[in-house]
């Protein structure tokens, strides 16, 4: 089989689908029958210079994909597979990969570098390949190393640093890597290809260089080399060097003081005179500085003590030079480029950085920006007008409301006139700026707004006229309407100001979503999102009739999507997007109406529920994952709105619940379905009992599965709580299966690496959901059979003690912990007296909760304190 792998790899790229399928099948068969030989054959193919480049390329790709995957579960499975390969095979594979670094074929070297890094990502953390770094460094120092070998070696070092953690290498290894990389950047000694690879490698190695950056001599040498490299004649090398500087700004902000003058000159020259790719990275340097200083200011304002870093106020010190430089970039628009938010150019980067500067220095930016705005906004040249509008829109977050309100009051009329300008760019940016004004300066609930009964009529009139404009402008106008409506959320009597305009706004948004003159999915999506916000933020007492009239319109539109002629994948995608948007609108309508106090308003949904559910079930039949998510969420809202009446839909809906819970591949769908199971269970209470065996079987299978994304597992434990509370003593038969799962998950929490921030965040979610599950199960047995949970109380208490000892708990976890302690005492009573023996830890924890600003937490802690006292005195 190994001899034939070249033919299989070439045939797998054939234009003939039959030949391609057969070859893929043969490769898969080889992989399944003898993985070590398969991986070795691929590495030999990649290393063999006599083989065709096409087969070598695919060999490298297949090898890489056999070691790594984006999905965390698959990634771990592949790592375990590699670890199980015999060491003799692994040694040969590694040898082949290292030999390929010296290949004369650039593509083979590049692929080998990537594969080596994937192997390193598995082996180095497990101390399985300690000699790799030394071998690579030897390539850089031995006299006969070619430029190609040095280039591919540096590329490998960069990829390895990207893949592993800085905890995986010793300081001596880090020092040697940095020495090799910085020497590789040396202009006098190396080719452009080597210098580029070295500069990119440095970018990936910066995280490892903390000790080196604390040493002034080493730090200065690295900074000198990066700054010199930023002046290289090759564009790609300059760009890579500025990427390093942006990363250094984030990672080593606290030691930059001595270099800032030189860095300002370097970045300023690049922004003003270099090609766009380099200028963008130079701007990114200042954006990174802003990010650091904003974070430091948040520490200071939160009064959390020492942030651990000095606040050098670089932005404040360089403000009078930095802001004019950024304003200049706003005038460098690209005339022929479509107004597409995904396109990143120098004027967009400059505007974004200007916004970060505004957040950093607040009011101090206004005297520097407003003269530019005033000088350019009335100019006949569209570039000047658009730059002025972009500048003003960019600085609306940061300065005080008092200072900005004065400027907006005097300038809003002019901006509304600009929305009727002849230039598309100007109108697009103006609509965005007006939306930003609503976002930051329109909060009636917060006691301030630039919108009043005097100017609202004109604002609405201009926006609704502009919604008929070009799709990009109309989409921005939809966003502005979204922000206008959002301001009236929870605004009490102020929301009545908006009510008279809601009918016309809804009509205009429906028009924008259904425009026949353009087929623009972004506009359609923006219109429906804005419609959702208008409904969500409206005063239901004043708008119930409008919503009553809107509901059949949306239902009809959803019904029409079921009759669309589908002849291509494009048609299918459009149908799915439209159905998703309409299901989203229905979800918001259902939630809004069901929140009303009066039965008459709530009856809007209750009388239409049969038709709504019929359409949702038909949408499911279209089998699109995006629709599946939106329809699921809407059904969850419908279950909440209809309560026990939802039971009549369950026989038809249950199969879709099953499908959603088994959809591991699209795990977001699975996660949403888990949430909807909770909605349905809470709505039906004990009427859900006939379906519980099937639901619990699926949920338990999901918890056991390694193929399911881990993020879905905490919500499953939370749903155990809902089920137990709904069916009470009937949950007893599930306890021997559910609680051991909870115990295993609790043990997993105890083993998590406290240095892994992402893992600890997941751990907090998992702990919270386990406590919620225990609370629900305990309370479900409160009125009968509470003794069922007695054998599990000691393990639960161990878990409680573990979490009590933790220093960093978020509010949700703290609340869940306080609640489960109370539930344990409340339900199991004096049987738990021995568990609460160490009162000091409990008392300290509950005292901390009672001192919190969170009223819910204080209430829970008071109740828990009372429950514990009652068992201790009895």
C-alpha positions in Angstrom: 0.0 0.0 0.0 2.9 2.4 0.9 4.3 2.0 -2.7 1.0 3.1 -4.2 0.5 6.2 -2.1 1.8 8.5 -4.8 -0.8 7.3 -7.2 -3.6 7.6 -4.6 -2.5 11.2 -3.7 -2.5 12.2 -7.4 -5.8 10.4 -8.1 -7.4 12.2 -5.1 -6.8 15.5 -7.0 -8.3 14.2 -10.3 -10.9 16.2 -12.2 -12.9 12.9 -12.6 -15.1 12.6 -9.5 -15.2 8.8 -9.7 -11.4 8.5 -9.8 -11.2 11.1 -6.9 -13.7 9.2 -4.7 -12.0 5.9 -5.2 -8.6 7.4 -4.3 -10.0 9.0 -1.2 -11.5 5.7 -0.2 -8.2 3.9 -0.7 -6.4 6.5 1.4 -9.0 6.3 4.2 -8.7 2.5 4.2 -4.9 2.7 4.5 -5.3 5.1 7.4 -7.8 3.0 9.2 -5.9 -0.3 8.7 -2.4 0.9 9.6 -2.1 4.4 10.9 1.6 4.4 11.7 2.6 3.1 8.3 0.1 5.6 6.7 1.7 8.6 8.5 5.2 7.3 7.7 4.3 6.9 4.0 3.0 10.5 3.9 6.2 11.9 5.5 8.4 9.9 3.1 6.3 11.2 0.2 6.7 14.8 1.4 10.5 14.3 1.8 11.1 12.7 -1.5 12.4 15.2 -4.0 11.8 12.8 -6.9 8.1 12.7 -6.3 5.6 15.1 -8.1 5.0 18.4 -6.2 1.3 17.7 -6.4 1.5 14.5 -4.4 4.0 16.0 -2.0 1.7 18.9 -1.3 -1.3 16.7 -0.6 0.8 14.3 1.5 1.7 17.3 3.8 -1.9 18.5 4.0 -3.2 15.0 4.9 -0.4 14.5 7.4 -1.2 17.9 9.1 -4.9 17.0 9.2 -4.1 13.7 10.8 -2.5 15.5 13.7 -4.7 18.5 14.3 -8.2 19.9 13.9 -10.1 23.1 14.8 -12.6 21.3 16.9 -11.3 20.7 20.4 -12.7 17.2 20.8 -11.3 16.0 17.4 -8.0 17.7 18.2 -7.6 15.8 21.4 -8.6 12.5 19.7 -5.9 13.0 17.0 -3.3 13.8 19.7 -4.1 10.6 21.5 -3.8 8.7 18.2 -0.4 10.2 17.7 0.7 9.4 21.2 -0.3 5.7 20.6 2.0 5.4 17.5 5.1 3.2 18.2 8.1 5.3 19.0 10.1 3.8 16.1 7.6 5.0 13.6 7.4 8.4 15.2 11.1 8.8 15.1 11.2 8.0 11.4 8.4 10.4 10.7 10.1 13.2 12.6 13.4 12.5 10.8 11.7 12.8 7.4 10.0 16.1 8.3 13.3 17.5 9.6 15.1 16.4 6.4 12.4 18.1 4.3 13.4 21.5 5.8 16.4 21.4 3.5 14.4 20.7 0.4 15.0 22.9 -2.7 11.2 23.1 -3.1 9.8 26.1 -1.2 6.3 24.5 -0.8 7.6 21.3 0.6 9.7 23.2 3.2 6.7 25.3 4.2 4.4 22.3 4.6 7.0 20.4 6.6 7.4 23.4 8.9 3.7 23.4 9.6 3.6 19.7 10.2 6.6 19.8 12.5 4.8 22.4 14.6 1.7 20.2 14.9 3.8 17.3 16.1 5.6 19.7 18.5 2.2 20.9 19.9 1.5 17.3 21.0 5.0 16.1 22.0 6.7 19.1 23.6 4.1 19.7 26.4 4.4 16.0 27.2 8.2 16.2 27.3 8.3 13.7 24.3 10.6 15.7 22.0 13.1 17.6 24.1 15.8 17.6 21.4 13.7 19.4 18.7 14.6 23.0 19.7 18.3 22.1 19.9 18.2 20.4 16.5 16.5 23.5 14.9 19.0 25.9 16.5 21.9 23.8 15.2 20.5 24.4 11.6 21.0 28.1 12.3 24.6 27.9 13.5 26.3 25.2 11.5 28.4 26.7 8.7 27.1 24.8 5.8 23.4 25.6 6.3 21.8 27.0 3.1 19.6 30.1 3.1 16.7 27.8 2.3 17.3 25.7 5.4 17.7 28.7 7.6 14.5 30.2 6.2 12.5 27.0 6.8 14.0 26.5 10.2 13.0 30.0 11.3 9.6 29.4 9.9 9.4 26.1 12.0 10.5 27.9 15.1 7.8 30.5 14.6 5.1 27.9 14.1 6.3 25.9 17.1 6.1 29.1 19.3 2.6 29.7 18.0 1.4 26.2 18.9 2.9 25.7 22.3 2.7 27.6 25.6 5.6 29.6 27.1 5.4 27.3 30.1 6.6 24.4 27.8 10.2 25.8 27.3 13.0 26.5 29.7 14.5 29.9 29.8 17.8 28.7 28.2 15.8 27.4 25.2 13.9 30.7 25.0 17.2 32.7 25.0 18.6 30.5 22.3 15.5 30.9 20.1 15.5 34.6 20.5 19.2 34.8 19.7 18.7 32.8 16.5 15.7 34.7 15.5 17.2 38.2 16.1 20.4 37.1 14.3 18.2 35.9 11.4 16.8 39.5 11.1 20.3 40.9 10.5 20.4 42.7 7.2 24.2 42.2 6.6 24.2 38.4 7.0 20.9 37.1 5.6 18.8 37.0 2.5 15.3 38.8 2.4 13.6 35.4 2.7 15.5 34.5 5.9 14.9 37.9 7.4 11.2 37.7 6.7 11.0 34.3 8.3 13.0 35.5 11.3 10.8 38.6 11.8 7.6 36.5 11.6 9.2 34.0 14.0 9.9 36.8 16.5 6.2 37.8 16.4 5.3 34.3 17.5 8.1 34.1 20.1 7.4 37.4 21.8 5.1 35.8 24.4 8.1 33.7 25.5 10.4 36.7 25.9 9.1 38.1 29.2 12.3 37.6 31.1 14.4 39.0 28.2 12.2 42.2 28.1 12.8 42.8 31.8 16.5 42.9 31.1 17.3 46.4 29.7 20.3 45.4 27.6 18.5 42.4 25.9 15.3 44.5 25.5 17.1 47.3 23.9 18.9 45.0 21.5 15.6 43.3 20.4 13.9 46.8 20.0 16.9 48.1 18.0 16.7 45.1 15.6 12.9 45.4 15.2 13.1 49.1 14.5 15.9 48.6 11.9 13.9 45.8 10.3 10.9 48.2 10.1 13.0 50.3 7.7 13.9 47.4 5.3 13.5 48.0 1.6 11.2 44.9 1.3 7.5 45.7 2.0 6.7 42.3 3.5 9.6 42.6 6.0 8.6 46.1 7.0 5.0 44.9 7.5 6.1 42.0 9.7 8.3 44.3 11.8 5.4 46.7 12.5 3.3 43.6 13.4 6.0 42.8 16.0 5.9 46.4 17.3 2.1 46.3 17.7 2.4 43.0 19.6 5.2 44.5 21.8 2.9 47.5 22.6 0.3 45.0 24.0 2.6 42.6 25.7 5.4 44.8 27.1 3.7 48.2 27.4 5.3 48.8 30.8 8.9 48.9 29.5 8.4 51.1 26.4 9.0 54.5 27.9 12.6 54.8 26.7 11.7 53.9 23.1 8.5 55.9 22.5 10.1 59.0 20.8 11.8 56.7 18.3 8.6 54.6 17.9 6.5 57.7 17.2 8.8 58.9 14.5 9.0 55.4 13.0 5.2 54.9 13.0 4.4 58.4 11.9 6.7 58.2 8.9 5.1 54.8 7.9 1.5 56.2 8.3 2.3 59.3 6.2 4.5 57.8 3.5 4.6 54.0 3.4 2.4 51.6 1.4 -1.0 50.8 2.9 -0.1 47.3 4.3 2.7 48.8 6.4 0.8 51.9 7.4 -2.0 49.8 8.7 0.3 48.0 11.1 1.9 51.3 12.2 -1.7 52.5 13.1 -2.3 49.2 14.8 0.7 50.0 17.1 -1.1 53.0 18.5 -4.4 51.1 18.7 -2.6 48.6 20.9 -1.2 51.3 23.1 -4.8 52.7 23.5 -6.2 49.3 24.4 -3.6 49.0 27.1 -4.2 52.4 28.6 -8.0 52.0 28.4 -7.6 48.8 30.4 -5.3 50.5 33.0 -7.9 53.3 33.4 -10.6 50.7 34.0 -8.5 49.3 36.8 -8.0 52.7 38.3 -11.7 53.7 38.0 -12.8 50.3 39.5 -10.4 51.1 42.4 -9.2 47.5 42.5 -5.8 48.4 43.7 -2.5 48.0 41.8 -3.0 46.8 38.2 0.6 45.5 38.2 1.6 47.9 35.4 2.5 51.6 35.4 0.2 53.9 33.4 2.7 55.9 31.3 0.0 58.0 29.5 1.7 57.7 26.1 -1.5 58.8 24.3 -2.0 61.9 26.4 1.7 62.9 25.9 1.7 62.4 22.2 -1.9 63.7 21.6 -1.1 66.9 19.8 1.0 65.0 17.2 -0.9 61.7 17.1 -4.4 63.1 16.4 -3.4 65.2 13.3 -1.6 62.2 11.9 -4.7 60.1 12.3 -7.0 62.8 10.9 -4.8 62.9 7.8 -5.5 59.2 7.2 -9.3 59.9 7.0 -8.8 61.8 3.8 -7.2 58.8 2.1 -10.5 57.1 1.1 -10.7 54.7 -1.8 -13.2 56.1 -4.3 -14.1 53.0 -6.3 -14.4 50.5 -3.4 -17.8 49.2 -2.5 -19.1 50.4 0.9 -18.4 47.1 2.5 -17.8 47.0 6.3 -15.5 44.0 5.8 -13.0 46.0 3.7 -10.1 47.3 5.9 -8.2 50.3 4.6 -6.2 53.1 6.0 -9.1 55.6 6.5 -11.0 52.9 8.4 -8.0 52.0 10.5 -7.4 55.7 11.2 -11.0 56.2 12.3 -10.9 53.2 14.5 -7.7 54.3 16.2 -9.1 57.8 16.6 -12.1 56.3 18.4 -9.7 54.4 20.8 -7.8 57.7 21.4 -11.1 59.4 22.3 -11.9 56.6 24.8 -8.4 57.0 26.3 -8.3 60.8 26.8 -11.9 61.8 26.8 -12.7 65.5 26.4 -9.0 66.3 25.6 -9.6 65.1 22.1 -12.3 67.6 21.2 -10.1 70.7 20.7 -7.9 68.7 18.3 -10.7 67.1 16.2 -13.5 69.7 16.1 -11.5 72.3 14.1 -10.8 69.5 11.5 -14.6 68.6 11.4 -15.6 72.3 11.1 -13.1 73.0 8.4 -14.0 70.0 6.2 -17.7 69.3 6.7 -18.9 72.1 4.5 -16.3 71.6 1.8 -17.6 70.8 -1.7 -15.1 67.9 -2.0 -16.8 64.6 -0.9 -13.6 63.4 0.6 -13.5 66.3 3.0 -17.1 65.9 4.0 -16.8 62.2 4.5 -13.6 62.5 6.5 -15.1 65.2 8.8 -18.2 63.0 9.4 -16.1 59.9 10.1 -13.9 61.9 12.5 -16.9 63.2 14.5 -18.6 59.7 14.5 -15.4 58.1 15.7 -14.9 60.3 18.8 -18.5 59.9 20.3 -17.4 57.3 22.9 -15.0 58.8 25.4 -15.8 62.5 25.9 -18.4 63.6 28.4 -22.1 63.7 27.5 -22.2 67.4 28.5 -19.4 68.4 26.0 -20.7 66.2 23.2 -24.4 67.2 23.6 -23.6 70.8 22.9 -21.8 69.8 19.6 -24.5 67.4 18.5 -27.3 69.9 19.2 -25.6 72.4 16.9 -24.7 69.8 14.2 -27.5 67.3 14.0 -29.5 69.3 11.5 -26.5 69.6 9.2 -25.9 65.8 9.5 -29.5 65.1 8.5 -29.0 67.3 5.4 -25.9 65.4 4.6 -28.0 62.2 4.4 -29.4 63.7 1.2 -26.0 64.4 -0.2 -25.2 63.2 -3.8 -22.2 61.1 -2.8 -22.8 57.5 -1.6 -19.7 57.5 0.7 -20.8 60.7 2.5 -24.3 59.3 3.0 -23.0 55.9 4.2 -20.7 57.5 6.9 -23.3 60.1 7.9 -25.9 57.4 8.6 -23.3 55.5 10.6 -22.5 58.7 12.6 -26.1 59.4 13.3 -26.5 55.9 14.6 -23.4 56.5 16.9 -25.0 59.7 18.2 -28.1 57.7 19.2 -25.9 55.0 20.7 -24.0 57.3 23.0 -26.1 60.4 23.5 -29.7 59.1 23.5 -30.6 57.5 26.8 -33.9 58.9 28.2 -33.8 56.2 30.9 -30.3 57.4 31.9 -31.6 61.0 32.1 -30.0 62.4 28.9 -30.8 62.6 25.2 -30.1 64.8 22.2 -33.5 63.7 20.8 -36.6 65.7 21.9 -40.2 66.1 20.9 -38.9 69.1 18.8 -36.4 67.3 16.6 -37.7 63.7 16.6 -40.3 64.3 13.8 -37.5 65.5 11.5 -35.1 62.8 12.5 -37.7 60.1 11.7 -38.7 61.7 8.5 -35.2 61.9 7.1 -34.3 58.4 8.2 -37.4 56.9 6.6 -36.7 58.8 3.4 -33.1 57.6 3.4 -34.1 53.9 3.9 -35.0 54.0 0.2 -31.4 54.9 -0.7 -28.7 52.6 -2.0 -28.5 49.3 -0.1 -25.3 50.2 1.9 -26.8 53.6 3.0 -30.2 52.0 3.8 -28.5 49.3 5.9 -26.7 51.9 8.0 -30.0 53.8 8.3 -31.6 50.6 9.6 -28.8 50.4 12.2 -29.5 54.1 13.2 -33.2 53.3 13.7 -32.1 50.3 15.8 -30.1 52.6 18.1 -32.9 55.2 18.2 -35.3 52.5 19.3 -32.8 51.0 21.8 -32.6 54.3 23.6 -36.3 54.1 24.5 -36.0 50.7 26.2 -37.1 50.9 29.9 -37.6 54.7 29.4 -41.0 54.9 31.1 -43.0 57.9 30.1 -40.3 59.0 27.6 -41.1 56.0 25.4 -44.5 57.5 24.7 -42.6 60.1 22.6 -41.5 57.3 20.2 -44.9 55.5 20.0 -46.6 57.7 17.3 -43.8 56.9 14.9 -43.6 53.2 15.4 -46.3 52.2 12.8 -44.5 54.1 10.0 -41.1 52.9 11.1 -42.3 49.3 11.0 -43.8 49.8 7.5 -40.6 51.3 6.2 -38.4 48.5 7.7 -40.7 45.9 6.1 -40.3 47.8 2.8 -36.5 47.8 3.2 -36.5 44.1 3.9 -38.6 43.3 0.8 -37.1 45.8 -1.7 -37.4 44.5 -5.2 -35.0 47.0 -6.8 -32.0 45.4 -5.0 -31.2 41.9 -3.7 -29.0 42.6 -0.8 -28.9 40.2 2.1 -27.1 42.6 4.4 -29.9 45.2 4.0 -32.6 42.5 4.5 -30.8 41.3 7.7 -30.3 44.9 9.0 -34.0 45.7 8.4 -35.2 42.7 10.3 -32.8 43.2 13.2 -33.9 46.8 13.4 -37.6 45.7 13.3 -36.9 43.4 16.2 -35.4 46.2 18.3 -38.3 48.6 17.5 -40.8 45.9 18.7 -38.6 44.9 21.7 -38.2 48.4 23.0 -41.7 49.7 22.3 -44.2 50.4 25.1 -46.5 47.3 24.9 -49.5 49.1 26.5 -49.4 51.7 23.7 -48.3 49.4 20.8 -50.3 46.2 21.3 -52.6 47.0 18.4 -49.6 47.7 16.1 -48.1 44.4 17.1 -51.5 42.6 16.6 -51.5 43.9 13.0 -47.8 43.0 12.5 -48.1 39.4 13.5 -50.2 38.1 10.6 -47.9 40.0 8.1 -44.9 38.2 9.4 -46.7 34.9 9.5 -47.8 35.4 5.9 -44.2 36.2 4.8 -43.0 33.0 6.6 -45.7 31.0 4.9 -44.6 32.4 1.5 -41.0 31.2 2.1 -42.3 27.6 2.1 -43.6 28.0 -1.4 -40.4 29.5 -2.9 -39.0 27.7 -6.0 -35.7 26.2 -5.0 -33.5 25.3 -8.0 -30.0 26.0 -6.7 -28.0 26.1 -3.5 -28.2 30.0 -3.7 -32.0 29.7 -3.6 -31.8 27.4 -0.7 -29.5 29.8 1.2 -31.7 32.8 0.5 -34.7 30.8 1.7 -32.9 29.8 4.9 -31.7 33.4 5.6 -35.2 34.8 5.1 -36.8 32.1 7.3 -34.2 32.7 10.0 -34.9 36.5 10.0 -38.7 35.9 10.1 -38.5 33.3 12.9 -36.3 35.9 14.8 -39.1 38.6 14.4 -41.7 36.1 15.6 -39.6 35.2 18.7 -39.4 38.9 19.6 -43.1 39.5 19.1 -44.0 36.4 21.2 -41.6 37.5 24.0 -42.9 41.1 23.9 -46.6 40.1 23.9 -46.3 37.5 26.6 -44.6 40.0 28.9 -47.8 42.1 29.0 -49.8 42.3 32.2 -53.2 42.1 30.6 -54.8 38.9 29.2 -56.2 40.7 26.2 -52.7 41.6 24.9 -51.3 38.1 25.7 -54.3 36.6 23.8 -52.6 38.0 20.6 -50.3 35.0 20.7 -52.6 32.5 22.4 -55.2 32.8 19.6 -52.5 32.5 16.8 -50.4 29.8 18.5 -51.7 26.9 16.4 -50.8 28.7 13.1 -47.4 29.9 14.5 -46.5 26.3 15.5 -47.7 24.9 12.2 -45.3 27.2 10.4 -42.4 26.5 12.7 -42.8 22.8 12.1 -42.8 23.3 8.3 -39.7 25.5 8.6 -38.0 22.6 10.4 -38.9 20.4 7.5 -36.6 22.6 5.3 -33.6 21.2 7.2 -31.3 24.2 7.4 -29.1 24.7 10.4 -29.5 28.5 10.6 -33.3 28.2 10.4 -33.2 25.4 12.9 -31.5 27.7 15.5 -33.9 30.6 15.0 -37.0 28.4 14.9 -35.9 26.6 18.0 -35.4 29.9 19.9 -38.9 31.1 18.7 -40.5 27.8 19.9 -38.8 28.2 23.3 -40.5 31.6 23.5 -43.8 30.1 22.4 -43.6 27.4 25.0 -43.1 30.1 27.7 -46.1 32.1 26.3 -48.5 29.2 26.0 -47.6 27.4 29.2 -49.3 24.0 29.7 -51.2 24.5 26.4 -47.9 23.8 24.6 -48.4 20.1 25.4 -50.6 19.6 22.4 -47.7 20.5 20.1 -45.2 18.1 21.6 -46.1 14.9 19.7 -45.2 16.6 16.4 -42.4 18.7 17.8 -40.6 16.0 19.8 -38.8 14.5 16.8 -37.2 17.9 16.1 -36.1 18.1 19.7 -34.5 14.7 19.3 -32.7 15.8 16.1 -31.5 19.0 17.7 -30.1 17.2 20.7 -28.3 14.7 18.4 -26.8 17.4 16.2 -23.2 17.3 17.5 -21.7 18.6 14.3 -23.6 22.0 14.6 -23.1 22.2 18.3 -24.7 25.6 18.6 -28.0 24.0 17.3 -27.6 21.3 20.0 -26.9 23.9 22.7 -30.0 26.0 21.7 -32.1 22.8 21.7 -31.0 22.0 25.2 -32.2 25.5 26.3 -35.5 24.9 24.5 -35.9 21.6 26.4 -35.7 23.7 29.6 -38.3 26.1 28.2 -40.7 23.3 27.3 -40.2 21.5 30.7 -40.9 24.7 32.7 -44.0 25.3 30.6 -45.5 21.8 30.9 -44.4 20.9 34.4 -45.4 17.3 35.1 -47.2 17.0 31.8 -43.8 16.5 30.3 -43.4 13.2 32.1 -44.3 10.9 29.1 -41.3 12.4 27.2 -38.8 12.4 30.1 -37.3 9.0 29.5 -36.4 9.9 25.9 -35.1 13.4 26.8 -33.0 12.1 29.8 -31.5 9.3 27.7 -30.4 11.9 25.0 -29.1 14.3 27.6 -27.1 11.6 29.4 -25.7 10.3 26.1 -24.6 13.9 25.2 -22.8 14.2 28.5 -21.0 11.0 27.9 -20.0 11.9 24.3 -16.5 13.0 23.5 -17.7 14.2 20.1 -19.9 16.9 21.5 -18.4 20.4 22.0 -17.8 20.9 25.8 -19.7 24.2 25.8 -23.0 22.3 25.5 -22.5 20.3 28.7 -23.1 23.0 31.4 -26.5 23.8 30.0 -27.4 20.1 30.1 -26.8 20.0 33.9 -28.9 23.2 34.3 -31.8 21.4 32.4 -31.6 18.5 34.9 -32.6 21.1 37.5 -35.7 22.1 35.3 -36.7 18.5 34.8 -36.4 17.6 38.5 -38.4 20.6 39.6 -41.1 19.8 37.1 -41.5 16.1 37.8 -40.5 16.1 41.4 -40.3 12.5 43.0 -40.6 11.0 39.5 -37.0 12.1 38.9 -35.9 9.3 41.3 -35.3 6.7 38.5 -32.8 9.1 36.8 -30.8 9.9 39.9 -28.4 6.8 39.7 -27.4 8.0 36.2 -27.6 11.8 36.4 -25.9 12.4 39.8 -22.7 10.3 39.1 -22.3 12.3 35.9 -22.5 15.5 38.0 -19.9 14.0 40.4 -17.5 13.2 37.6 -17.9 16.7 36.2 -17.2 18.1 39.7 -14.0 16.0 39.9 -13.0 17.3 36.4 -13.4 20.9 37.8 -10.9 20.0 40.6 -8.3 18.9 38.1 -8.4 22.1 35.8 -5.2 24.1 35.3 -5.7 27.4 37.1 -3.2 29.1 34.7 -5.5 28.4 31.7 -7.9 31.4 31.7 -10.2 29.9 29.0 -10.4 26.6 30.8 -11.1 28.4 34.1 -14.0 30.4 32.5 -15.5 27.1 31.3 -14.9 25.6 34.7 -16.9 28.4 36.3 -19.8 27.7 34.0 -19.6 24.0 34.7 -19.5 24.5 38.5 -22.4 26.8 38.3 -24.5 24.4 36.3 -23.6 21.4 38.6 -24.8 23.4 41.6 -28.0 24.4 39.7 -28.6 20.7 39.0 -28.2 19.7 42.6 -30.4 22.6 43.7 -33.2 21.6 41.4 -33.0 17.9 42.2 -32.9 18.6 46.0 -35.9 20.9 45.8 -37.8 18.4 43.5 -37.6 15.8 46.3 -38.4 18.3 49.1 -42.0 17.2 49.5 -41.4 13.5 49.3 -38.4 11.1 49.0 -35.8 13.6 50.1 -33.8 10.6 51.5 -32.9 9.7 47.9 -30.3 12.4 47.9 -28.7 11.5 51.3 -26.0 9.2 49.9 -24.9 11.9 47.5 -24.7 14.7 50.2 -21.0 14.1 51.3 -19.7 14.3 47.7 -21.7 17.5 47.1 -20.3 18.9 50.3 -16.7 18.1 49.2 -17.4 20.0 45.9 -18.9 22.9 47.9 -15.7 23.1 50.0 -13.5 23.0 46.9 -15.4 26.0 45.4 -15.4 27.8 48.8 -11.6 27.8 48.8 -11.4 29.4 45.4 -10.3 33.1 45.3 -11.9 34.1 42.0 -15.6 33.3 41.6 -17.9 35.3 39.3 -21.3 36.5 40.7 -23.3 33.7 39.0 -21.2 30.9 40.5 -21.3 32.6 43.9 -25.1 32.8 43.7 -25.4 29.2 42.7 -23.0 28.1 45.5 -25.0 30.1 48.1 -28.2 28.6 46.8 -27.1 25.0 46.9 -25.8 25.3 50.5 -29.3 26.5 51.5 -31.0 23.8 49.5 -28.9 21.1 51.1 -29.9 22.3 54.6 -33.5 23.0 53.6 -34.2 19.6 52.0 -32.0 17.2 54.0 -32.4 19.0 57.3 -30.7 17.7 60.4 -29.1 14.9 58.4 -26.6 17.5 57.1 -25.7 18.9 60.6 -22.3 17.1 60.5 -21.5 18.5 57.1 -22.0 22.1 58.3 -19.6 21.5 61.2 -16.9 23.9 59.9 -19.0 27.0 60.3 -16.1 29.4 59.9 -15.8 28.9 56.1 -19.6 29.0 55.6 -19.9 32.1 57.8 -17.1 33.9 56.0 -18.6 33.1 52.6 -22.1 34.1 53.5 -20.7 37.3 55.1 -19.0 38.1 51.8 -22.3 37.5 50.0 -24.3 39.7 52.4 -21.8 42.5 51.8 -22.3 42.3 48.0 -24.0 45.0 45.9 -26.1 42.3 44.2 -29.6 42.3 45.8 -30.4 38.8 44.5 -27.2 37.4 46.0 -27.9 39.1 49.4 -31.4 37.7 49.4 -30.2 34.1 48.6 -27.4 34.4 51.3 -29.9 35.6 53.9 -32.2 32.6 53.1 -29.3 30.2 53.2 -28.1 31.6 56.5 -31.5 31.1 58.0 -31.8 27.4 56.7 -28.4 26.5 58.1 -29.2 28.1 61.5 -32.5 26.2 61.7 -30.8 22.8 61.4 -28.0 23.6 63.8 -30.3 24.7 66.6 -32.8 21.8 66.2 
